[in-house]
Every structure is written in structure tokens, then in C-alpha cells.
Amino acid sequence: MATTCDLAVIGAGFAGLTCAQAAAVRGLNTVVLERKPEVGAACHTTGILVREVADAWDIPRNLTRRIHGVRLYGPSLAWIDLCSSGYFFLATDTPKLMRHLAELATASGAKLRLGAGYVGCERIADGFRVAGHNLSARYLAAADGARSRVASDLKLGANRKFLVGAEVELVGVRGLDEDRLHVFLDSRLARGYIAWAVPGVGVTQVGLATRGPIAGRMDALLDRLAGLFDLSRARVVARRGGLIPCGGPVLPWRTDRAMLLGDAAGMVSPLTAGGIHPAMQLGRVAGVAIANHLLDGGPDPSRAVAALAPTFACKRWLRTAFDLLPTNFLFDQLLASATFRRLAQVIFFHHRGLFSLEAWREILLAAR
């Protein structure tokens, strides 16, 4: 016999679980379909949380470690330190954090089906029938990743521009300043983006994202890092990788009784590739709005999401410039520039809009 629910969420990532928890706690019969056998398995994200996420959600302390600044390196490995008073990042044990979010969702009443991959859906009179799972839903929230199959089936927008990312987790790294995100600008290693070394929770996360082929780049990055840190006893304990959308929000990302969330909607910064904050923020907003709509006759839920959804207009422009400039020629010179330093401060530490008056006021006051 088919199961009927109010909300079907496709994908148990940051956006999907946050949406499901917010909807279920308000009384919606919510089902989450996740293709992996375990939440948090084979994560595709570095899992760094900005302070805004830490302020808005109660993240268990044992799953995180605080980092207060960024060390930004040029191709010559010359570097500058960047920090902002009161600001911090959280490195996370991402698989355990994902399982924590799943526990919150299920404790709120959401039903989580693991090993339940999405294979298709069709519209019915009062919502959707989800193929292969004996499931019908009044509303569909698709958070099924950068190559969303739901988006294709519903003829919604698709991500067209991507970075390719790869990361390893290492134990035994020594000589790494553990209060800094170590960020590397070098187009030979990471064309169109960055490489990084993050002092994580019990491991050091080393990775990069780039335009085009990634083969051989991780080995080259580790060779570079061996000149900065002691890797003589380091060993790899985990690997991950995947596509990172960098073209901005897809259009359209919504239709009658359905919307895309997270990477599926392209809600990822084209410049910094940060997607966790908008995923969790908009996931929660979506869950609340869907509940209000289905339970109380509230407005179309997509209106609430659209009101907060970023356009990334400035960051898309900077992404284009970053792709076109002969970057390695300029990077070391830029690191010595006070103007570039202030711009980097805004990019790394302020998430209210790249050129918001509030962000620039803080930066200019700090620069005096």
C-alpha cells in the first residue's frame, strides 16, 4: 500500500535535513529519501562552517574546532594573515555532523529512508508520486546535489558551471598553525579557485578545486606543502571529491508544489564555493514556509525562499574576472596591496553581501 506524506525531501545533506527538521517539528508528515546507506557517508564537502551558522544553530562542540583567521599564500608561498575581531570559522567532523542533523530531523518526526535513491516522479492531482518507493507527497523539496535528477524530471534549471574538487584527510601533519585556514592562490595547482590546508577535528584536511582536469594536482599540492609543513609522518586516512557548482542560482529553481534547495539550486557562492550557510538557512526557511502553506493555507513557500535567496551578482562578476585574469602573474603582487587585503577581508569574513555598507564599514574601521 502506498504511503502518503505531506513533504518528500530528496537528499539528506545540509539543505535536505534542515528543511525536513523544520517541517516535521511543525507537524508535517515528512519523508526523507537518501540514496546512501548511511547519512554522512562519502561526503563531498570540506565542512567548514562560517560564524553565521554557528550563531544560528546549536552545533555540538565535540564535532567542531574553532579557527580564528586565514593565512593567504601566493604562488611564491609568501603569505599574509587575515582576521576579523570576533569572527571565527568552525572546522567540523562532517560525517558526524551530518548524522547529528539526521538525528534532529528524526527526533522531530521526519522519517528517514536510507539506501532509497531517487529514480523519478510524476505529477498527480494533489502533488507527486515518487517512483520506486510507494510514496506520494503533497510537496517535493529536492536537495539531491549538483547534478539534480529531480531538476531534470521537473524541467527546472540545471547547473552548467562547475569546479572539480578533491580532498584528503591526513594524520601526522606537524608544524601547521592550527588557528588558521591555510589558503593557497596558485593557478598551476588550482586554476580558477584555491587550494587549502585545514586543521580539522583530529585530522588535517588538504584539498583543492580547479577548472578542468584534476589528475595529478593533489600530489603536486602535497609536494608544495612539504616545503611548509612537516609531512614526513603524514598518512592519508580518507579521500573525497566531487563537483562544486559555481554559476550561481539555477533558473527556474521552483515550480508548482516543488522547489530545489542547496547545490541542486546552485545556491553556492561562485567565488568562495561556500554552500553550507545558504543550504541550512534556506533549507530551514523552506521547511517553515512549506508547513505554513500546507497546514494553514499560507502563501506559496517559494516566495519566502526567494526573499532570502542570494543572487551572488558581485561574486559572479568576480568569478568571471578570476577565470580570465593571468592570475599567477598578479597574485604575489596583489598580496602586498592594502586594497587587495581589504577585499580579501570582505570575502572571507563577511557574509551579508560582498559590498554591503555594513561589511565595508567594519573593514574600514579596522584598517585605521
MARMIKOL-153132 format. One record per residue (C-alpha): x, y, z; residue in three letters; residue number from 1. Coordinates in steps of 0.1 Angstrom, whole numbers, plus 2048, in hexadecimal, padded with zeros to 3 digits. Example, Ala and Ser with C-alpha at 12.3 -4.5 7.8 and 13.67 -1.06 7.14 Angstrom:
2
xx|yy|zz|residu|num
87B|7D3|84E|Ala|1
889|7F5|847|Ser|2
//
This chain:
368
xx|yy|zz|residu|num
800|800|800|Met|1
80E|822|7F6|Ala|2
819|83A|811|Thr|3
80B|85E|80F|Thr|4
81F|87A|820|Cys|5
81D|8A0|820|Asp|6
841|8A6|816|Leu|7
85B|890|805|Ala|8
87F|89C|807|Val|9
897|88D|7EE|Ile|10
8BA|88D|7FD|Gly|11
8C7|88C|821|Ala|12
8E1|8A7|81E|Gly|13
8E2|8C9|830|Phe|14
8C5|8D8|81D|Ala|15
8AF|8B9|81D|Gly|16
8B3|8B0|842|Leu|17
8AF|8D4|84E|Thr|18
88F|8D7|838|Cys|19
882|8B6|845|Ala|20
888|8BE|86A|Gln|21
877|8E0|867|Ala|22
859|8D2|855|Ala|23
855|8B3|86C|Ala|24
857|8C6|88D|Val|25
83A|8DB|881|Arg|26
825|8BD|87B|Gly|27
82A|8B3|856|Leu|28
82B|88E|84E|Asn|29
84E|890|83F|Thr|30
862|874|82D|Val|31
887|878|823|Val|32
895|862|807|Leu|33
8BA|85D|808|Glu|34
8CC|847|7EE|Arg|35
8EA|840|805|Lys|36
8E9|824|81E|Pro|37
8F4|83B|83A|Glu|38
8F0|861|83F|Val|39
911|872|83C|Gly|40
922|856|828|Ala|41
939|862|80C|Ala|42
934|887|814|Cys|43
93E|89E|7F8|His|44
944|8BD|80D|Thr|45
960|8CA|823|Thr|46
946|8D2|83C|Gly|47
952|8F5|848|Ile|48
937|909|859|Leu|49
937|92F|85A|Val|50
92F|941|87A|Arg|51
90C|949|86E|Glu|52
904|923|86E|Val|53
912|91F|891|Ala|54
8FD|93C|89D|Asp|55
8DD|930|88E|Ala|56
8E0|90A|896|Trp|57
8EB|8F7|8B5|Asp|58
908|8E3|8A7|Ile|59
916|8CA|8C1|Pro|60
938|8D6|8CC|Arg|61
948|8B4|8CA|Asn|62
941|8B3|8A4|Leu|63
954|8D4|89D|Thr|64
973|8E8|8A3|Arg|65
976|90D|8A1|Arg|66
98E|91F|889|Ile|67
992|945|88C|His|68
9A3|94F|86D|Gly|69
9AF|949|849|Val|70
9D3|946|83D|Arg|71
9D3|94F|818|Leu|72
9F0|943|803|Tyr|73
9FB|94F|7E1|Gly|74
A0C|939|7C7|Pro|75
A2E|940|7D6|Ser|76
A21|935|7F8|Leu|77
A24|958|806|Ala|78
A06|95D|81C|Trp|79
9F0|976|830|Ile|80
9DA|970|84E|Asp|81
9B6|97B|84E|Leu|82
99F|97D|86C|Cys|83
980|990|877|Ser|84
978|998|89C|Ser|85
95E|980|8A9|Gly|86
95D|96B|88A|Tyr|87
965|946|888|Phe|88
960|927|872|Phe|89
958|904|87E|Leu|90
96A|8E6|86F|Ala|91
953|8C8|873|Thr|92
952|8A3|875|Asp|93
93A|8A4|858|Thr|94
92D|880|857|Pro|95
924|882|87C|Lys|96
915|8A5|878|Leu|97
8FF|897|85C|Met|98
8F4|87A|872|Arg|99
8EC|894|88E|His|100
8D6|8A7|876|Leu|101
8C5|887|86C|Ala|102
8BE|87F|890|Glu|103
8AF|8A1|895|Leu|104
898|89C|877|Ala|105
88D|879|882|Thr|106
888|884|8A6|Ala|107
871|89F|898|Ser|108
85C|885|887|Gly|109
86C|883|864|Ala|110
86F|85F|855|Lys|111
891|858|846|Leu|112
894|83D|82C|Arg|113
8B8|834|824|Leu|114
8C3|822|805|Gly|115
8A5|831|7F4|Ala|116
8B2|841|7D4|Gly|117
89B|858|7C0|Tyr|118
891|848|79F|Val|119
875|85F|793|Gly|120
855|870|79B|Cys|121
834|879|78A|Glu|122
81A|894|792|Arg|123
7F9|889|7A0|Ile|124
7DA|89D|7A9|Ala|125
7E6|8A7|7CC|Asp|126
80C|8A6|7C8|Gly|127
825|88C|7BC|Phe|128
829|866|7BB|Arg|129
84D|85D|7C1|Val|130
856|83E|7AD|Ala|131
865|81F|7BC|Gly|132
85C|828|7E0|His|133
836|824|7E3|Asn|134
835|848|7ED|Leu|135
81F|865|7E5|Ser|136
825|889|7F2|Ala|137
812|8A9|7F2|Arg|138
833|8BD|7EE|Tyr|139
856|8B4|7E1|Leu|140
876|8C3|7ED|Ala|141
894|8B8|7D8|Ala|142
8B6|8BB|7E8|Ala|143
8C6|89F|7D3|Asp|144
8E7|8B0|7CA|Gly|145
8F8|8C3|7AF|Ala|146
8EB|8AB|793|Arg|147
8C7|8AA|79F|Ser|148
8B2|890|78F|Arg|149
893|89F|79E|Val|150
89B|8C0|78C|Ala|151
89E|8AD|76B|Ser|152
87D|89B|770|Asp|153
86A|8BB|77A|Leu|154
87B|8CF|75E|Lys|155
88A|8E7|776|Leu|156
8AC|8F8|772|Gly|157
8CC|8E5|772|Ala|158
8EF|8EE|77E|Asn|159
906|8F4|760|Arg|160
926|901|76F|Lys|161
93B|8EC|787|Phe|162
95B|8EA|799|Leu|163
96A|8C7|7A0|Val|164
974|8C2|7C4|Gly|165
98A|8A8|7D5|Ala|166
995|8A5|7F9|Glu|167
9A8|88D|80F|Val|168
9A8|88A|835|Glu|169
9CA|885|844|Leu|170
9D6|87C|867|Val|171
9FA|882|873|Gly|172
9FE|8A6|864|Val|173
A15|8BC|879|Arg|174
A1F|8E0|878|Gly|175
9FC|8ED|86D|Leu|176
9EE|90B|87E|Asp|177
9CD|8FD|88B|Glu|178
9BC|91F|88F|Asp|179
9BD|927|86A|Arg|180
9AC|91B|84B|Leu|181
9C9|917|833|His|182
9BE|923|810|Val|183
9D4|922|7F1|Phe|184
9D0|937|7D2|Leu|185
9E2|925|7B6|Asp|186
9D2|920|794|Ser|187
9EB|904|78B|Arg|188
9DC|8EF|7A7|Leu|189
9B8|8FD|7A9|Ala|190
9AE|910|78A|Arg|191
991|926|791|Gly|192
990|91F|7B6|Tyr|193
9A6|916|7D4|Ile|194
9B8|8FA|7E6|Ala|195
9B6|8F7|80C|Trp|196
9C3|8E6|82B|Ala|197
9AA|8E6|848|Val|198
9B2|8DB|86C|Pro|199
993|8C6|870|Gly|200
984|8B1|88C|Val|201
9A0|897|892|Gly|202
9AD|899|86E|Val|203
9BB|8B2|856|Thr|204
9A6|8B8|837|Gln|205
9BA|8C0|818|Val|206
9A8|8C7|7F7|Gly|207
9A3|8DC|7D8|Leu|208
989|8E5|7BF|Ala|209
990|8ED|79B|Thr|210
983|8F3|778|Arg|211
989|8D6|762|Gly|212
99C|8B5|768|Pro|213
9A7|8AE|78C|Ile|214
9BD|890|786|Ala|215
9E0|894|796|Gly|216
9D8|8B5|7A7|Arg|217
9D4|8A6|7CA|Met|218
9F6|896|7C9|Asp|219
A04|8B8|7BD|Ala|220
9F3|8CA|7DA|Leu|221
A01|8B2|7F4|Leu|222
A24|8B7|7E5|Asp|223
A1F|8DC|7E9|Arg|224
A13|8D9|80D|Leu|225
A30|8C3|816|Ala|226
A45|8E3|813|Gly|227
A30|8F5|82D|Leu|228
A25|8DA|846|Phe|229
A34|8B9|852|Asp|230
A23|89D|83F|Leu|231
A3D|883|846|Ser|232
A25|86F|85C|Arg|233
A05|879|84B|Ala|234
9EE|85E|83D|Arg|235
9CD|860|82A|Val|236
9AF|852|83D|Val|237
993|85E|826|Ala|238
98D|86C|804|Arg|239
96F|87F|7F5|Arg|240
967|893|7D6|Gly|241
94B|8A0|7C0|Gly|242
93C|8BC|7AC|Leu|243
937|8DF|7BA|Ile|244
91D|8F5|7A8|Pro|245
92C|917|7A2|Cys|246
913|927|78A|Gly|247
8FB|936|7A3|Gly|248
8D6|92D|7A9|Pro|249
8C6|918|78D|Val|250
8A7|925|77D|Leu|251
88C|91B|782|Pro|252
892|90A|7A4|Trp|253
86D|908|7AD|Arg|254
84C|8FB|79E|Thr|255
829|8F3|7AB|Asp|256
82C|8DE|7CB|Arg|257
852|8D9|7C7|Ala|258
873|8EC|7CB|Met|259
898|8E5|7C9|Leu|260
8AF|8EB|7E7|Leu|261
8D4|8EC|7EE|Gly|262
8EC|8E2|7D2|Asp|263
8CF|8D6|7BD|Ala|264
8C3|8FB|7BC|Ala|265
8E6|908|7B6|Gly|266
8E5|91A|7D8|Met|267
90B|91A|7DB|Val|268
921|938|7DA|Ser|269
931|93A|7B7|Pro|270
950|94A|7C7|Leu|271
956|938|7E8|Thr|272
943|917|7E0|Ala|273
933|91B|802|Gly|274
911|909|802|Gly|275
90A|8FC|825|Ile|276
8FE|91D|833|His|277
8E4|923|817|Pro|278
8DB|8FE|817|Ala|279
8D2|8FF|83C|Met|280
8C2|921|83D|Gln|281
8AC|91C|81E|Leu|282
8A5|8F8|828|Gly|283
896|903|849|Arg|284
883|920|838|Val|285
875|907|81F|Ala|286
86A|8EE|83A|Gly|287
858|909|84E|Val|288
847|918|82F|Ala|289
83C|8F6|821|Ile|290
82D|8EE|843|Ala|291
81B|910|844|Asn|292
80E|90A|821|His|293
801|8E6|825|Leu|294
7F4|8E9|849|Leu|295
7E6|90D|849|Asp|296
7E1|917|825|Gly|297
7FF|92E|825|Gly|298
80F|93D|806|Pro|299
823|929|7EC|Asp|300
842|91D|800|Pro|301
859|928|7E4|Ser|302
851|94C|7EC|Arg|303
861|94A|80E|Ala|304
880|939|800|Val|305
883|952|7E3|Ala|306
882|96F|7FB|Ala|307
8A3|963|80B|Leu|308
8B3|950|7EF|Ala|309
8D5|960|7E4|Pro|310
8DA|96B|7C1|Thr|311
900|96C|7C4|Phe|312
901|987|7AA|Ala|313
922|996|7B6|Cys|314
932|975|7BC|Lys|315
928|968|79A|Arg|316
939|986|78B|Trp|317
958|980|79F|Leu|318
957|95B|796|Arg|319
959|965|771|Thr|320
976|97D|778|Ala|321
988|962|78C|Phe|322
984|949|76F|Asp|323
991|962|755|Leu|324
9AE|973|766|Leu|325
9D2|966|762|Pro|326
9D0|960|787|Thr|327
9F2|952|792|Asn|328
A02|970|782|Phe|329
9EF|986|799|Leu|330
9E9|973|7B9|Phe|331
A0A|97A|7CB|Asp|332
A07|99F|7C2|Gln|333
9E3|9A0|7CE|Leu|334
9EC|991|7F0|Leu|335
A02|9B0|7F6|Ala|336
9E5|9C8|7EE|Ser|337
9D1|9D7|80A|Ala|338
9B2|9D9|7F3|Thr|339
9B4|9B4|7EB|Phe|340
9B8|9AC|810|Arg|341
998|9BF|818|Arg|342
985|9AE|7FC|Leu|343
991|98C|809|Ala|344
985|996|82C|Gln|345
962|99C|81E|Val|346
962|97C|80A|Ile|347
96D|965|827|Phe|348
95C|975|845|Phe|349
93C|986|83B|His|350
91D|974|82D|His|351
904|990|82D|Arg|352
90C|998|809|Gly|353
92E|99E|7F9|Leu|354
92A|9C3|7F6|Phe|355
911|9C9|812|Ser|356
915|9EA|825|Leu|357
917|9D7|846|Glu|358
934|9C1|83B|Ala|359
948|9DE|82C|Trp|360
942|9F4|84B|Arg|361
951|9D9|861|Glu|362
96E|9D3|84A|Ile|363
976|9F8|846|Leu|364
974|9FE|86C|Leu|365
98B|9E0|871|Ala|366
9A4|9EE|858|Ala|367
9A9|A0F|86A|Arg|368
//
